[in-house]
Amino acid sequence: MAAALKMDKVDRPQLAQHDSSILDLVFVMDCTGSMGSYIASATSNIRDIVQEIVISEKSDIHLALVEYRDHPPQDATFVTRVHDFTVRVNEMKGWLDQCQAQGGGDGPEAVADGLHDVLKLSWRATSTKICVLISDAPPHGLDPSGDGFPNGCPLGLDPIKIVREMAEKHITLYVVGVEPPIVPYRDFFMSLAYITGGQYVPMATSKLLAKVIIGGVREEISLDRLMQEAQEDIDREMAKAEAEGASEKEKASRINRVFASKNMRSKQMQNVYGTASAVATESLSKCMNMSEMKSKFSSERAPISTAAAAPMASTDDHYELVEDEAVTEDQAARVYQKWSNRKR
């Protein structure tokens, strides 16, 4: 009990404006019947997650939770429940304690509604902003098979437009995809994360959820710090690249060369099967709305047999965080996405 009280009263350092250690972290959780083990894992580990981030990164951390299920008649309980940012770990744990996995109806869920509520939270202007979406099902309107709302969210919410707005507000999206159910939609969720400069993280067991959240957050904080320290050099190099008509891939490579020339090192969470696919980065991430996404997803989608045979996350994955590593091409590509979003 003493440890619990200490966590709620942890001294948070005084931070300079725009310090990347000012962290706003929201969980967006599918709370339908199949997600019980992930809700339980988040609930039992939330204190350790916060403690690890605060101690290792000296973070001033605020926490929020958005629960989502589905629209009636698919689910009669709620579409979303929103808990705005708090500094108290006990309050966040209380919200998770009340979160129960039930209902759901058809396959797709109210993903768009959950993400839309993220935009309405009280984000701090100077914070590193991270949204962790934990899901095992697609949004409405992507795949008509088994979808009670094949034309999309009944309220007209468009998840692609929402994610693009998140990117413009500098909110980085991490998608924790529960595999195997989400495998047919992996490219779609990879593209959502990529638009914001985030990552798709496939998971086969809820036991690793805390490690993924801690590793992902610490990696993002390290990338934010690198971006801030090299901002002038990146701006200058990107201005040259745009004048020369360089491709996104070339721009990412130039950013990586900036980091290498300054001997800048990053933290990296080992995410073997989460690297964004070419379909996600070169095709789906270019979509501007759900109608365009639905069309491209249908044409780019691999046959079910091929998707089932693709490498998937396993219970043997560890998601270790490696420190003091050279920035990878994948990280540089994500930094480019963040840079392009922040210049708007």
Buried (B, 14 or more C-beta within 10 A) or exposed (E): EEEEEEBBEBEBEEBEEEBBBBBBBBBBBBBBBBBBBBBBBBBBBBBBBBBBBBEBBEBBBBBBBBBBBBBEEBBEBBBBBBBBBBEEBEEBBBBBEEBEBEBBBBBBBBBBBBBBBBBEBEBEEBBBBBBBBBBBBBBBBBBEEEBBBBEBBBEEBBBBBBBBBBBEEBBBBBBBBBBBBBBBBBBBBBBBBBBBBBBBBBBBBBEBBBBBBBBBBBBBBBBBBBBEBBEEBBEEBBEEBEEEEBEBBEBBBBBBBBBEEEEBBBBBBEBEBBBBBEBBBBBBBEBEEBBEBBEBBEEBBBEEEEBEEBEBBEEEBEBEBEEEEEBBEBBBBBBBBBBBBEEE
